[in-house]
Amino acid sequence: MRETEEPPVTEPSARGGFPGHKTGMRPFVIGLVVGLFISATVWTATTHATPRATIVATSALRGSALPTSLHADHKAPMDLLSDSLCLHAGARCTWERTFGGAFTDKAFAVASAADGRVFVAGDTGYLSTQQNDAWVLCLDRSGKVIWDRVFGGPKPDSAWGLVARPDGGVVVSVATSSYGAGSADAWLLGLDQTGAVRWKRTYGGKYWDRPTGLAVTSDGGLLVVGYTTTQSAGYEDYWVLRLDSEGLL
């Protein structure tokens, strides 16, 4: 496994409106993002797909914020349509928002900042080509979009994890086929509080190496988990990377 810096690319700027949206077309309800709940809370966003994709958030204390990182079941097909919300008895939803356009938009990760902002990451793409780019949104306390950014190249790129940083920024882990050394690699993006790229790095070898989770260590470093075929003893093996706060090994 080797770490590489991908060639400079032109990052798309914040989009006016949402990816894939066309005037006059009814947007598909793809992603569900839910705000804070008053009581001890468990919520689940589900889909019609089989197996069902599930995003679960828990809050152990009354009135507490969402956890700093969550994850989703990633086994649903590319064209899943999320359109339902299930709240356990006694919980109350303070807000609900959907984001997306006329094609496929999927959220895979969510994190909350100390100031109440919510970060959401996944991908946006087109059913006709099965191509997609990583899509990151920053929401305020009421679920309104502060900024959104799209990152990607000529091949599929999808964000699978993100963590909020104390400086107001966020780190996003992307499974990329556009950049790196092989067929698929891990691509980490360090964004500032406005969504601008501070640093970016790729990790992996000549085969398939994909990130599926991201966490912050007690000393401010980063832990990336996923699977590798480049360094595997069989077909796919666990892959764990311990990085510093700037994504360096």
Sequence and secondary structure as in RCSB ss.txt:
>XXXX:A:sequence
MRETEEPPVTEPSARGGFPGHKTGMRPFVIGLVVGLFISATVWTATTHATPRATIVATSALRGSALPTSLHADHK
APMDLLSDSLCLHAGARCTWERTFGGAFTDKAFAVASAADGRVFVAGDTGYLSTQQNDAWVLCLDRSGKVIWDRV
FGGPKPDSAWGLVARPDGGVVVSVATSSYGAGSADAWLLGLDQTGAVRWKRTYGGKYWDRPTGLAVTSDGGLLVV
GYTTTQSAGYEDYWVLRLDSEGLL
>XXXX:A:secstr
 EEE           SS TT  TTS     EEEE  BSSSEEEEEEESSSS   EEEEE STT    S   B TT
S TT  EEEEEE TT  BS EEEE  SSEEEEEEEEE TTS EEEEEEEEETTTTEEEEEEEEE TTS EEEEEE
E  SS EEEEEEEE TTS EEEEEEESSSSSSSBEEEEEEE TTS EEEEEEEE SSBEEEEEEEE TTS EEEE
EEESSS SSS EEEEEEE TTS  
